[in-house]
């Protein structure tokens, strides 16, 4: 699989995510940039998950249908052609970090994947829908990890 680079102007890999991008601050998504999208990509998908949540992995952001020529997303931006999934808060789009007070900082895995075939996902899809839809279609991927504690 082709390795893509994923980064943010707001935080570096394995560093704290600023409070501005938390659930308490209004669920404003951080800026992200990616590069090295494989030529055969027809769609990109974006996911943010917290594997340290007390109830199991918590989905914070699900976005599919991102045009492969797109090279990032600005702070709080929505991509016109993209399809938002339903995060584990039960809402479409980005839901910021909100770990329990007193927990060790949680890790938030931002992942971008390039697909060689369309996902076919419809608005409101879940993380399980996304996993099923992209199985065997991923031709490239990149990961950025941020941390957050309260």
C-alpha positions as a LaTeX table, in Angstrom:
\begin{tabular}{lrrr}
\hline
Residue & $x$ (\AA) & $y$ (\AA) & $z$ (\AA) \\
\hline
Unk1 & 0.00 & 0.00 & 0.00 \\
Unk2 & 1.15 & 3.51 & $-0.84$ \\
Unk3 & 2.13 & 5.62 & 2.18 \\
Unk4 & 0.56 & 9.08 & 2.32 \\
Unk5 & 1.64 & 11.93 & 4.59 \\
Unk6 & $-0.99$ & 13.44 & 6.90 \\
Unk7 & $-0.21$ & 16.49 & 9.03 \\
Unk8 & $-1.82$ & 19.46 & 10.77 \\
Unk9 & $-0.78$ & 23.06 & 11.26 \\
Unk10 & $-2.48$ & 22.88 & 14.69 \\
Unk11 & $-0.48$ & 19.99 & 16.24 \\
Unk12 & 2.32 & 17.59 & 15.41 \\
Unk13 & 2.24 & 13.80 & 15.47 \\
Unk14 & 1.70 & 12.43 & 19.01 \\
Unk15 & 1.41 & 15.98 & 20.43 \\
Unk16 & $-1.56$ & 17.55 & 22.26 \\
Unk17 & $-4.52$ & 18.73 & 20.19 \\
Unk18 & $-5.31$ & 22.36 & 21.13 \\
Unk19 & $-8.47$ & 22.98 & 23.17 \\
Unk20 & $-9.88$ & 24.97 & 20.21 \\
Unk21 & $-10.67$ & 21.64 & 18.50 \\
Unk22 & $-12.38$ & 19.96 & 21.45 \\
Unk23 & $-16.02$ & 19.05 & 22.02 \\
Unk24 & $-16.22$ & 21.69 & 24.78 \\
Unk25 & $-15.05$ & 24.38 & 22.34 \\
Unk26 & $-17.80$ & 23.68 & 19.80 \\
Unk27 & $-16.53$ & 20.80 & 17.67 \\
Unk28 & $-14.45$ & 22.85 & 15.23 \\
Unk29 & $-12.34$ & 20.48 & 13.16 \\
Unk30 & $-8.58$ & 21.02 & 13.00 \\
Unk31 & $-6.83$ & 21.86 & 9.75 \\
Unk32 & $-5.37$ & 18.84 & 7.99 \\
Unk33 & $-3.14$ & 18.48 & 4.94 \\
Unk34 & $-2.18$ & 15.35 & 3.04 \\
Unk35 & 0.11 & 14.55 & 0.16 \\
Unk36 & 1.39 & 11.63 & $-1.87$ \\
Unk37 & $-2.10$ & 10.57 & $-2.98$ \\
Unk38 & $-1.67$ & 7.61 & $-5.34$ \\
Unk39 & $-2.48$ & 8.29 & $-9.00$ \\
Unk40 & $-5.09$ & 5.52 & $-9.06$ \\
Unk41 & $-7.14$ & 7.12 & $-6.24$ \\
Unk42 & $-10.73$ & 7.98 & $-7.15$ \\
Unk43 & $-11.88$ & 9.00 & $-3.65$ \\
Unk44 & $-10.46$ & 9.85 & $-0.25$ \\
Unk45 & $-11.96$ & 9.08 & 3.15 \\
Unk46 & $-11.10$ & 10.69 & 6.47 \\
Unk47 & $-11.61$ & 9.19 & 9.94 \\
Unk48 & $-10.81$ & 10.28 & 13.49 \\
Unk49 & $-11.12$ & 7.71 & 16.28 \\
Unk50 & $-10.25$ & 7.50 & 19.99 \\
Unk51 & $-9.23$ & 3.92 & 20.88 \\
Unk52 & $-8.83$ & 4.90 & 24.55 \\
Unk53 & $-12.50$ & 5.71 & 25.20 \\
Unk54 & $-13.92$ & 3.85 & 28.23 \\
Unk55 & $-16.67$ & 2.20 & 26.15 \\
Unk56 & $-14.34$ & 1.12 & 23.32 \\
Unk57 & $-13.15$ & 2.92 & 20.21 \\
Unk58 & $-15.13$ & 6.14 & 19.71 \\
Unk59 & $-15.58$ & 7.62 & 16.22 \\
Unk60 & $-15.17$ & 11.39 & 16.16 \\
Unk61 & $-15.19$ & 12.13 & 12.43 \\
Unk62 & $-16.22$ & 10.20 & 9.33 \\
Unk63 & $-15.94$ & 11.80 & 5.92 \\
Unk64 & $-16.09$ & 10.04 & 2.53 \\
Unk65 & $-16.30$ & 11.11 & $-1.10$ \\
Unk66 & $-13.43$ & 13.59 & $-0.83$ \\
Unk67 & $-12.13$ & 14.28 & $-4.34$ \\
Unk68 & $-8.59$ & 12.88 & $-4.71$ \\
Unk69 & $-7.26$ & 16.18 & $-6.04$ \\
Unk70 & $-8.15$ & 17.79 & $-2.69$ \\
Unk71 & $-5.01$ & 18.17 & $-0.57$ \\
Unk72 & $-6.49$ & 19.10 & 2.78 \\
Unk73 & $-9.22$ & 20.65 & 4.85 \\
Unk74 & $-9.09$ & 24.00 & 6.65 \\
Unk75 & $-10.15$ & 24.67 & 10.23 \\
Unk76 & $-13.88$ & 24.02 & 10.56 \\
Unk77 & $-14.27$ & 23.50 & 6.80 \\
Unk78 & $-16.74$ & 21.21 & 5.13 \\
Unk79 & $-15.89$ & 19.88 & 1.69 \\
Unk80 & $-18.80$ & 20.49 & $-0.69$ \\
Unk81 & $-18.49$ & 17.19 & $-2.58$ \\
Unk82 & $-17.81$ & 15.05 & 0.51 \\
Unk83 & $-20.29$ & 12.86 & 2.40 \\
Unk84 & $-20.42$ & 13.14 & 6.19 \\
Unk85 & $-20.91$ & 10.07 & 8.31 \\
Unk86 & $-22.45$ & 9.94 & 11.77 \\
Unk87 & $-19.92$ & 10.15 & 14.58 \\
Unk88 & $-20.46$ & 8.39 & 17.92 \\
Unk89 & $-22.00$ & 11.57 & 19.36 \\
Unk90 & $-24.81$ & 10.76 & 16.91 \\
Unk91 & $-24.24$ & 13.80 & 14.70 \\
Unk92 & $-22.79$ & 14.25 & 11.20 \\
Unk93 & $-19.34$ & 15.72 & 10.80 \\
Unk94 & $-16.63$ & 16.35 & 13.36 \\
Unk95 & $-17.11$ & 15.86 & 17.10 \\
Unk96 & $-14.07$ & 16.96 & 19.07 \\
Unk97 & $-12.18$ & 15.22 & 21.85 \\
Unk98 & $-14.01$ & 14.91 & 25.18 \\
Unk99 & $-12.35$ & 12.25 & 27.35 \\
Unk100 & $-13.51$ & 11.77 & 30.92 \\
Unk101 & $-12.01$ & 14.25 & 33.38 \\
Unk102 & $-9.07$ & 12.66 & 35.15 \\
Unk103 & $-8.29$ & 10.05 & 32.48 \\
Unk104 & $-4.77$ & 9.93 & 31.13 \\
Unk105 & $-4.69$ & 11.80 & 27.82 \\
Unk106 & $-6.46$ & 9.87 & 25.07 \\
Unk107 & $-5.01$ & 9.28 & 21.61 \\
Unk108 & $-6.91$ & 10.49 & 18.56 \\
Unk109 & $-6.03$ & 8.74 & 15.31 \\
Unk110 & $-6.71$ & 10.88 & 12.23 \\
Unk111 & $-6.51$ & 8.69 & 9.13 \\
Unk112 & $-6.82$ & 9.49 & 5.47 \\
Unk113 & $-7.23$ & 6.67 & 2.97 \\
Unk114 & $-7.15$ & 6.76 & $-0.80$ \\
Unk115 & $-9.56$ & 4.40 & $-2.55$ \\
Unk116 & $-9.09$ & 2.87 & $-5.98$ \\
Unk117 & $-12.88$ & 2.47 & $-6.34$ \\
Unk118 & $-15.77$ & 4.65 & $-5.09$ \\
Unk119 & $-17.00$ & 3.84 & $-1.58$ \\
Unk120 & $-20.68$ & 4.35 & $-2.44$ \\
Unk121 & $-21.33$ & 5.66 & 1.08 \\
Unk122 & $-24.48$ & 7.69 & 1.74 \\
Unk123 & $-24.87$ & 10.57 & 4.26 \\
Unk124 & $-25.09$ & 9.37 & 7.85 \\
Unk125 & $-22.97$ & 6.24 & 7.33 \\
Unk126 & $-21.35$ & 4.67 & 10.40 \\
Unk127 & $-17.80$ & 3.49 & 11.02 \\
Unk128 & $-18.93$ & $-0.08$ & 10.36 \\
Unk129 & $-20.48$ & 1.01 & 7.05 \\
Unk130 & $-17.21$ & 2.70 & 6.13 \\
Unk131 & $-15.08$ & $-0.32$ & 7.01 \\
Unk132 & $-17.32$ & $-2.59$ & 4.94 \\
Unk133 & $-17.37$ & $-0.15$ & 2.00 \\
Unk134 & $-13.62$ & 0.37 & 1.74 \\
Unk135 & $-12.47$ & $-3.20$ & 2.32 \\
Unk136 & $-10.04$ & $-4.13$ & $-0.46$ \\
Unk137 & $-10.36$ & $-0.66$ & $-2.07$ \\
Unk138 & $-7.60$ & 1.15 & $-0.13$ \\
Unk139 & $-4.59$ & 1.99 & $-2.30$ \\
Unk140 & $-2.90$ & 4.45 & 0.07 \\
Unk141 & $-3.16$ & 5.75 & 3.62 \\
Unk142 & $-1.66$ & 8.11 & 6.16 \\
Unk143 & $-2.08$ & 8.60 & 9.91 \\
Unk144 & $-1.62$ & 11.49 & 12.33 \\
Unk145 & $-2.05$ & 10.97 & 16.08 \\
Unk146 & $-2.97$ & 13.74 & 18.50 \\
Unk147 & $-3.52$ & 13.52 & 22.25 \\
Unk148 & $-6.07$ & 15.23 & 24.49 \\
Unk149 & $-6.79$ & 15.19 & 28.20 \\
Unk150 & $-9.04$ & 17.11 & 30.59 \\
\hline
\end{tabular}
